[in-house]
Amino acid sequence: WRVREQVTPVEGLFRFEMETPWGDFPVYGEAMLRMRAREFRAVAELESISSTEAGLEGAGRSVQKSFVRLGNAFIHPKRTAKAIPQGTRRLFRKLDRYATKIVEAINGDDEQDPNAIGEEDPSSSAQKAAVWLARKYGGVGSKLRNRARDVGVDPYTSNEILAAELERLSRAEAVGSVTSKFLMPAMIGPMGLMADAANLAYVKDWREIFTHNADLMRGMGVAEELILAFEVSEFYTPMTQALMVGLLDAMEGVEDREVVIQQAVLLENESESLFFLESIMLAEWYHRERSPLQRFYLDTLIPVAVNGRGDLVAFTAADYFYW
């Protein structure tokens, strides 16, 4: 793959164009560029592994279908560097939308009342969410997670080309027809939390990850309804959720950390989720290395906190700044 020389600034992030053997893709933000570059390298490595199991096809053979769907998922973030007060009403509208998706997944159609789950008791909502999540993540078994660990990628990736290759080789591995010819380093970063989140996603299944995350969020005072909304978020995977929760847990003593989860469930695409996650990484670093934070500030679209001196500090992982 390669990145074209032309780069377009869009509201605080750069819009890149990636050329790959599987198609050309627009990518919004340096965070997503780093992730996609790693993923396409992994796809190339995975496709180099032969499989003798009949009926298995590489992702490259179904590229026409996958790359269009993948490319269309990269919608640029809205208001990425503008802290516009919104109020918590947006949160509840988003919860209604996720509730509808759960109902649709269970019933197999889209003719359901958007408020159907809201009329039921919380335990019923949680049960429906569990069914929906099981359908979404149930196919990610231990062999697929092991293969993802070999190439250092998220086993729950939204990259359909990579997901197809992981599935192909995990199935082939089950009958002993594949031997890995390479090993990429595990996901690492300046903080051990990144490696911890990656290891959790490779070793535990999605139920265990969500149980781990939920226990940590309850310890921060996050309400059950908000935990559920975060779990069914479309734009975070179990791995990136584990990293988000791990970052918040590391900021021990900071008040109103549930505000970050509220903000996370309001995001509208994957670019926004990665932008927001890297912004929280900045907040954790600032809290640890510069000035301890006291609490997070309500009703903004980017993370804003108050430090010990009473200063408001905004954290934004923008590619560039503009006025």
Residue pairs with C-beta under 8 A, 6 or more apart in sequence:
1 18
1 19
1 20
1 21
1 37
1 40
1 41
2 18
2 19
3 16
3 17
3 18
3 19
3 33
4 16
4 17
4 18
4 19
6 17
7 14
7 15
7 16
8 14
8 15
9 15
9 319
9 320
9 322
10 28
10 76
11 76
11 77
11 78
11 79
11 80
11 81
11 82
12 77
12 80
12 81
12 316
12 318
12 319
12 320
12 321
12 322
13 28
13 29
13 30
13 76
13 77
13 80
13 271
13 275
13 318
13 319
14 28
14 29
14 30
14 33
14 319
14 320
15 26
15 27
15 28
15 76
16 26
16 27
16 28
16 33
17 24
17 25
17 26
17 27
18 24
18 25
18 26
18 27
18 33
18 36
18 37
18 40
20 40
21 44
21 60
22 40
22 43
22 59
22 60
22 63
22 66
22 67
22 161
23 63
23 67
23 68
23 70
23 71
24 71
25 36
25 67
25 70
25 71
25 74
26 71
26 74
27 33
27 36
27 74
28 74
28 75
28 76
28 77
28 271
29 77
29 271
29 274
29 275
29 319
30 319
31 271
31 274
31 275
31 277
31 278
31 317
32 74
32 270
32 271
32 274
35 274
36 159
38 152
38 153
39 153
39 157
39 159
39 162
40 161
40 162
41 151
41 184
42 151
42 152
42 153
42 162
42 165
42 184
43 59
43 159
43 161
43 162
43 165
45 151
45 182
45 184
46 147
46 151
46 162
46 165
46 166
46 168
46 169
47 58
47 59
47 60
47 165
48 181
48 182
49 169
49 178
49 179
49 180
49 181
50 178
51 168
51 169
51 172
51 177
51 178
52 172
52 177
53 171
53 172
53 175
53 177
56 168
56 171
56 172
57 168
58 164
58 165
58 168
59 66
59 160
59 161
59 162
59 164
59 165
59 168
60 161
62 164
63 161
66 160
66 161
66 164
67 161
69 160
70 158
70 159
70 160
70 161
73 158
73 269
73 270
74 269
74 270
74 271
75 268
75 269
75 271
76 269
76 271
77 268
77 269
77 271
77 272
77 275
78 268
78 272
79 301
80 272
80 275
80 302
80 316
80 318
81 302
81 316
81 318
81 321
81 322
82 301
82 302
83 300
83 301
83 302
83 304
83 314
84 300
84 301
85 299
85 300
86 266
86 299
86 300
86 301
87 299
88 262
88 299
90 266
91 226
91 229
91 262
91 265
91 266
94 229
94 265
94 266
95 118
95 225
95 229
95 265
96 114
96 115
96 118
97 114
98 229
98 232
98 233
98 234
98 265
99 114
99 115
99 116
99 117
99 118
99 125
100 110
100 112
100 114
100 116
100 117
101 132
101 232
101 234
102 117
102 125
102 128
102 129
102 131
102 132
102 232
103 112
103 113
103 116
103 117
103 128
104 110
104 112
105 131
105 132
105 135
105 136
106 128
106 131
106 132
117 124
117 125
117 128
118 125
122 224
122 225
125 228
126 224
126 228
129 228
129 231
129 232
132 232
133 206
133 210
133 231
133 232
137 156
137 205
137 206
137 238
138 206
139 167
140 155
140 156
140 205
140 206
141 170
141 205
142 205
143 170
143 171
143 173
143 174
144 155
144 166
144 167
144 170
145 155
145 201
145 202
145 203
145 205
146 170
146 173
146 202
147 155
147 166
147 169
147 170
147 173
147 180
148 154
148 155
148 157
148 166
148 202
149 155
149 186
149 198
149 202
150 180
150 182
150 183
150 184
151 182
151 184
152 184
152 185
152 186
152 187
152 198
153 162
153 166
153 187
154 187
154 198
154 201
154 237
154 239
154 240
155 166
155 201
155 202
155 239
156 201
156 206
156 237
156 238
156 239
157 163
157 166
157 237
158 237
158 270
169 178
172 178
186 195
186 198
186 199
186 202
187 194
187 195
187 197
187 198
188 194
188 195
188 198
189 195
190 285
191 281
191 284
191 285
193 243
193 246
193 247
193 250
193 284
194 243
196 242
196 246
197 239
197 240
197 242
197 243
197 246
198 239
200 209
200 212
200 239
200 242
201 209
201 237
201 238
201 239
201 242
204 212
206 238
209 238
209 239
209 241
209 242
210 231
210 238
210 241
212 242
213 227
213 230
213 231
213 241
213 242
213 245
214 227
214 231
216 245
216 246
216 248
216 249
217 226
217 227
217 230
217 245
217 248
217 258
217 261
218 227
219 249
220 248
220 249
220 257
220 258
221 257
221 258
222 230
222 257
222 258
222 261
223 258
226 258
226 261
226 262
226 265
227 261
229 265
230 236
230 241
230 261
230 264
230 265
231 241
233 241
233 264
233 265
233 267
233 273
235 267
235 268
235 269
235 270
235 272
235 273
236 244
236 264
236 273
236 277
240 273
240 274
240 277
243 277
244 260
244 264
244 277
244 280
247 280
247 281
247 283
247 284
248 257
248 260
248 261
248 280
250 284
250 288
251 257
251 283
251 284
251 287
251 293
253 292
254 287
254 292
254 293
254 294
254 295
254 296
254 305
255 294
255 295
255 296
256 295
256 296
256 297
256 298
257 296
259 296
259 297
259 298
260 280
260 296
260 303
263 276
263 300
263 301
263 302
263 303
264 273
264 276
266 301
267 273
267 276
275 317
275 318
276 302
276 303
278 317
279 302
279 303
279 315
279 316
279 317
280 303
280 315
281 317
282 303
282 315
282 316
282 317
283 293
283 303
283 305
283 313
283 315
286 293
286 313
286 315
287 293
287 305
291 307
291 308
291 309
291 311
291 313
292 307
292 308
293 305
293 306
293 307
293 308
293 313
294 305
294 306
294 307
294 308
295 305
295 306
296 303
296 304
296 305
297 304
297 305
297 306
297 312
300 314
302 314
302 315
302 316
303 314
303 315
303 316
304 312
304 313
304 314
304 315
305 312
305 313
305 315
306 312
306 313
307 313
